[in-house]
Amino acid sequence: MRRARAASDPQRSGLPADLRVRRVPGLRREEVALLAGVSTDYYTRLEQGRRIIPSTQVIDAIARALELDDAGRTHLHDLVAAAGAPRQRARAAVQRVRPGLYQLLDALDGQPALVLGRRTDVLASNGLARALFTDFDKLPARERNYARWMLLSDEARALFVDWELQARNAVEALRLDAGRTPDDPGCQQLVGELSLASPEFRRWWAEHRVHQRSHGAKHLRHPLVGEFTVDYESLTLPADPDQTLYLYSAPAGSSSAQALGLLASWTQGTGTADDGSSRRAASVTSRSFLSSSEPGTAV
C-alpha cells in the first residue's frame, strides 16, 4: 500500500488544498485515511501489516482512495487476507487438466490455445500453440512455466516484438497470483530463481505492480511466417478457478490471420498437433512430481 500511496496524485484526490511542503511524493497516510473514511491509526496499522481484519467495504474504500484498478483491488484484498490469516505452509493440490479440456484443445486445430495454472505453469497446450510459442511439453517439467520461459528464454526475446511489455505483464501477473497463495513453495522457488537470473525481473518485481491478463494482443516475429499480431482472450474455468484457458486469434481476412493459417497448415503437415495420450500421461506424471517435490525458497 505504501507504493500505491506514493504513486497517487494528491491533485486528483479531491482533498482540500494543502499548502504544506510535500517531502515525499503521493498521498500522506492521514489523507488516505480521510478519503477511505477510517482513522489514521487504523490505516497505519493496516499498512504495516498488523493482524487486523477490515471489512470488504473498508478495503474497497482504501482501493478507491489509492486509485487502484480491478487487478490492484483484488491484490489488496489478497494481501489483507494473507496478513490477517495464520501462517501455514500447506501444499497446494496437484493441478490436473480434465480429459474433456484436452479434447477441446485438440479440436481447436486452427486456433492456438493454452491452459495456465497457478504461478503461470503451462498445464496444457494444443499443437498450434506449441508452434506459435514453444513446445512446452518437450521442456523439463520444472521449466514448463510461462513467466520463466518469457524471462529466461532467448527464444521468447526473439519471438516477441514487444518483449519488454509482454515480459513485464508476465511478472505482474505472477505477483497477482503470488498474493493469492503467499505460502506456495513452488511460487517462492520460482520468484527466487527469476530474481537471481533476470535483472529485468528483479526491477519489475520490486515495483509491486499487478496485472490481470484478461485480453490483449501480442506482436510476434515468427521464424516461419514472419511478423504478425495475435489477439488473446482468457477464460477462467468455473470448475477450477486456478486454471485459465487462453485463446489466440486474428481478425478474419487480415495478414495476421493469413500468417496464422500458414502456421496451422505447417503444424498439421508435420503432425505436431497431437502425439497421443502417452504425451498427456507423461505431462501429468511430470507435473505431479513438480508439484510435490520442490522445496520452498524465501522471497
Wavefront OBJ file of the C-alpha trace (Angstrom):
o trace
v 0.000 0.000 0.000
v 2.923 2.340 0.621
v 3.961 2.141 -3.038
v 0.397 2.714 -4.241
v 0.083 5.676 -1.863
v 3.327 7.173 -3.166
v 2.096 6.787 -6.754
v -1.242 8.525 -6.067
v -1.804 12.071 -7.300
v -2.964 14.418 -4.494
v -4.400 16.840 -7.047
v -6.828 14.178 -8.338
v -7.933 13.045 -4.885
v -10.430 15.842 -4.256
v -8.824 16.750 -0.935
v -8.935 20.361 0.284
v -5.951 22.496 -0.716
v -2.920 21.831 1.486
v -0.093 24.380 1.477
v 2.325 22.166 3.401
v 5.530 21.190 1.586
v 5.441 17.543 0.494
v 8.746 15.865 1.283
v 7.648 12.602 -0.362
v 5.502 12.019 -3.469
v 1.894 10.907 -3.337
v -0.649 10.936 -0.536
v 0.090 11.017 3.173
v -1.296 8.293 5.408
v -3.760 10.675 7.037
v -5.019 11.709 3.587
v -5.678 8.113 2.504
v -7.428 7.506 5.831
v -9.600 10.601 5.313
v -10.550 9.557 1.783
v -11.334 5.998 2.939
v -13.307 7.099 5.984
v -11.131 5.415 8.607
v -8.851 6.725 11.327
v -5.201 7.430 10.579
v -4.159 4.981 13.297
v -6.315 2.217 11.793
v -4.935 2.796 8.292
v -1.359 2.939 9.612
v -1.732 -0.402 11.381
v -3.255 -1.894 8.238
v -0.431 -0.594 6.030
v 2.117 -2.016 8.472
v 0.628 -5.493 8.076
v -0.824 -5.773 11.573
v -3.238 -8.650 12.108
v -6.489 -6.786 11.775
v -9.406 -7.849 9.635
v -11.068 -4.916 7.853
v -14.407 -5.317 6.151
v -14.738 -5.649 2.396
v -16.225 -2.155 2.313
v -13.174 -0.679 4.062
v -10.750 -2.406 1.690
v -12.739 -1.190 -1.311
v -12.736 2.345 0.114
v -8.950 2.260 0.510
v -8.616 0.890 -3.035
v -10.652 3.825 -4.338
v -8.567 6.287 -2.327
v -5.398 4.790 -3.838
v -6.946 4.787 -7.344
v -6.322 1.073 -7.829
v -7.660 -0.730 -10.887
v -9.572 -4.030 -10.673
v -6.388 -6.103 -10.514
v -4.939 -3.833 -7.830
v -8.142 -4.047 -5.786
v -8.108 -7.836 -5.994
v -4.448 -7.891 -4.980
v -5.154 -5.626 -1.992
v -7.902 -7.983 -0.807
v -5.480 -10.916 -1.134
v -2.709 -9.146 0.803
v -5.009 -8.082 3.635
v -6.468 -11.585 3.896
v -2.975 -13.113 3.993
v -1.800 -10.668 6.657
v -4.718 -11.492 8.936
v -4.599 -15.265 8.486
v -2.431 -17.689 10.498
v 0.771 -18.540 8.632
v 0.859 -22.077 7.305
v 2.706 -23.908 4.579
v 0.114 -26.394 3.403
v 0.971 -27.787 -0.009
v -1.470 -26.965 -2.783
v -3.167 -29.847 -4.552
v -1.579 -31.083 -7.766
v -3.179 -29.407 -10.763
v -4.541 -31.697 -13.452
v -6.306 -30.893 -16.697
v -9.577 -32.729 -17.320
v -9.662 -35.111 -20.340
v -12.542 -33.110 -21.796
v -10.386 -29.989 -21.804
v -7.639 -31.842 -23.671
v -10.269 -32.809 -26.250
v -11.320 -29.180 -26.568
v -7.719 -28.050 -27.114
v -7.206 -30.667 -29.807
v -10.492 -29.671 -31.514
v -9.220 -26.095 -31.832
v -6.747 -27.139 -34.514
v -6.902 -23.745 -36.253
v -6.653 -21.676 -33.076
v -3.740 -21.646 -30.622
v -4.808 -22.438 -27.061
v -3.009 -22.780 -23.719
v -4.123 -23.690 -20.209
v -2.167 -21.916 -17.465
v -2.365 -22.836 -13.804
v -1.003 -21.398 -10.592
v 2.189 -19.303 -10.828
v 1.732 -19.297 -14.682
v 2.566 -23.005 -15.023
v 1.720 -24.256 -18.533
v -0.585 -27.207 -17.858
v -1.645 -27.983 -21.440
v -1.387 -26.665 -24.995
v -2.529 -27.653 -28.460
v -0.321 -28.173 -31.488
v -0.767 -24.682 -32.921
v 0.093 -23.026 -29.586
v 3.284 -25.082 -29.429
v 4.144 -24.000 -32.970
v 3.306 -20.371 -32.182
v 5.296 -20.081 -28.943
v 7.379 -23.108 -27.967
v 6.821 -26.809 -27.319
v 6.362 -26.665 -23.567
v 5.758 -30.437 -23.499
v 9.366 -31.034 -24.549
v 10.789 -28.839 -21.790
v 11.832 -30.354 -18.452
v 8.912 -30.359 -16.033
v 10.334 -27.562 -13.877
v 10.672 -25.279 -16.914
v 7.061 -25.524 -18.115
v 6.194 -22.100 -16.832
v 5.152 -19.127 -18.951
v 6.838 -16.411 -16.858
v 10.072 -18.404 -16.599
v 10.143 -19.003 -20.353
v 9.374 -15.355 -21.074
v 12.137 -14.017 -18.783
v 14.906 -16.586 -19.296
v 14.489 -17.869 -22.853
v 16.370 -16.298 -25.770
v 13.652 -17.813 -27.967
v 10.988 -15.663 -26.281
v 13.082 -12.494 -26.578
v 13.471 -13.095 -30.310
v 9.817 -14.058 -30.835
v 8.075 -11.080 -29.225
v 8.491 -7.737 -30.953
v 7.053 -6.174 -27.778
v 9.050 -8.443 -25.459
v 9.507 -5.873 -22.672
v 5.755 -5.227 -22.431
v 4.883 -8.933 -22.518
v 7.599 -9.867 -20.015
v 6.539 -7.105 -17.615
v 2.919 -8.280 -17.896
v 4.031 -11.817 -17.051
v 5.877 -10.572 -13.947
v 2.896 -8.520 -12.808
v 0.532 -11.465 -13.396
v 2.842 -13.661 -11.314
v 2.772 -11.115 -8.473
v -1.028 -11.087 -8.594
v -1.014 -14.883 -8.311
v 1.577 -14.799 -5.515
v -0.738 -12.569 -3.496
v -3.424 -15.258 -3.594
v -1.090 -18.013 -2.368
v 1.737 -16.334 -0.405
v 2.855 -19.626 1.179
v 3.095 -21.634 -2.061
v 6.613 -23.180 -2.085
v 6.572 -23.523 -5.866
v 5.864 -19.816 -6.313
v 8.552 -18.883 -3.816
v 11.095 -21.057 -5.617
v 10.162 -19.557 -8.997
v 10.472 -15.999 -7.679
v 13.838 -16.845 -6.139
v 15.145 -18.366 -9.366
v 13.989 -15.459 -11.518
v 15.363 -12.921 -9.032
v 18.810 -14.471 -9.341
v 18.744 -14.974 -13.113
v 16.954 -11.915 -14.516
v 17.766 -8.236 -13.792
v 14.507 -7.236 -15.516
v 12.545 -9.477 -13.186
v 14.243 -8.006 -10.119
v 13.438 -4.464 -11.245
v 9.799 -5.123 -12.158
v 9.103 -7.344 -9.133
v 10.346 -4.573 -6.842
v 7.727 -2.210 -8.283
v 4.907 -4.305 -6.735
v 2.625 -3.776 -9.710
v -0.033 -6.331 -10.631
v -1.716 -7.145 -13.929
v -4.763 -9.249 -14.806
v -4.333 -10.731 -18.283
v -7.972 -10.856 -19.352
v -7.399 -9.900 -23.004
v -4.858 -8.165 -25.189
v -2.525 -8.542 -28.156
v 0.926 -9.986 -28.783
v 3.189 -8.788 -31.597
v 5.338 -11.620 -32.921
v 8.258 -12.073 -35.295
v 7.890 -15.772 -36.029
v 10.791 -17.646 -37.646
v 8.431 -19.487 -40.029
v 5.742 -16.987 -41.042
v 7.258 -13.598 -40.244
v 5.850 -10.661 -38.285
v 2.180 -10.592 -37.280
v -0.144 -9.944 -34.341
v -2.444 -12.249 -32.406
v -5.199 -11.187 -30.035
v -5.976 -13.235 -26.946
v -8.920 -13.760 -24.614
v -8.708 -15.556 -21.282
v -11.421 -17.732 -19.751
v -11.204 -18.831 -16.124
v -12.578 -22.345 -15.730
v -15.602 -22.437 -13.380
v -14.726 -25.890 -12.030
v -11.152 -24.810 -11.223
v -10.562 -21.048 -10.848
v -6.806 -21.711 -10.661
v -6.829 -22.786 -14.332
v -7.224 -20.289 -17.170
v -7.764 -21.050 -20.860
v -6.032 -18.623 -23.241
v -7.319 -18.482 -26.822
v -5.399 -16.697 -29.604
v -6.834 -15.430 -32.877
v -6.513 -12.759 -35.575
v -9.172 -10.713 -37.432
v -10.632 -12.588 -40.405
v -9.087 -11.575 -43.712
v -6.127 -9.804 -42.110
v -2.493 -10.502 -42.921
v -2.127 -11.807 -39.363
v -4.932 -14.308 -39.988
v -3.154 -15.439 -43.146
v 0.097 -15.906 -41.218
v -1.721 -17.894 -38.538
v -3.348 -20.022 -41.245
v 0.046 -20.749 -42.812
v 1.401 -21.764 -39.433
v -1.609 -24.034 -38.872
v -1.012 -25.698 -42.272
v 2.628 -26.280 -41.377
v 1.652 -27.721 -37.975
v -0.855 -30.135 -39.464
v 1.559 -31.108 -42.212
v 4.281 -32.091 -39.754
v 1.947 -33.983 -37.470
v 2.800 -31.979 -34.383
v -0.780 -31.136 -33.444
v -1.060 -34.186 -31.207
v 1.091 -37.163 -30.483
v -1.462 -39.153 -28.494
v -2.456 -39.922 -24.955
v 1.055 -41.003 -23.953
v 2.195 -37.361 -24.091
v -0.678 -36.353 -21.820
v 0.043 -39.106 -19.348
v 3.714 -38.138 -19.260
v 2.736 -34.500 -18.720
v 0.502 -35.371 -15.758
v 3.195 -37.583 -14.229
v 5.937 -34.985 -14.510
v 3.690 -32.200 -13.191
v 2.738 -34.330 -10.205
v 6.438 -34.723 -9.438
v 6.986 -30.987 -9.870
v 4.170 -30.004 -7.518
v 5.053 -32.476 -4.784
v 8.843 -32.401 -4.638
v 10.049 -28.795 -4.854
v 11.323 -27.182 -1.636
v 10.378 -23.578 -0.930
v 12.763 -20.664 -1.375
v 12.429 -17.497 0.655
v 11.413 -14.433 -1.312
l 1 2 3 4 5 6 7 8 9 10 11 12 13 14 15 16 17 18 19 20 21 22 23 24 25 26 27 28 29 30 31 32 33 34 35 36 37 38 39 40 41 42 43 44 45 46 47 48 49 50 51 52 53 54 55 56 57 58 59 60 61 62 63 64 65 66 67 68 69 70 71 72 73 74 75 76 77 78 79 80 81 82 83 84 85 86 87 88 89 90 91 92 93 94 95 96 97 98 99 100 101 102 103 104 105 106 107 108 109 110 111 112 113 114 115 116 117 118 119 120 121 122 123 124 125 126 127 128 129 130 131 132 133 134 135 136 137 138 139 140 141 142 143 144 145 146 147 148 149 150 151 152 153 154 155 156 157 158 159 160 161 162 163 164 165 166 167 168 169 170 171 172 173 174 175 176 177 178 179 180 181 182 183 184 185 186 187 188 189 190 191 192 193 194 195 196 197 198 199 200 201 202 203 204 205 206 207 208 209 210 211 212 213 214 215 216 217 218 219 220 221 222 223 224 225 226 227 228 229 230 231 232 233 234 235 236 237 238 239 240 241 242 243 244 245 246 247 248 249 250 251 252 253 254 255 256 257 258 259 260 261 262 263 264 265 266 267 268 269 270 271 272 273 274 275 276 277 278 279 280 281 282 283 284 285 286 287 288 289 290 291 292 293 294 295 296 297 298 299
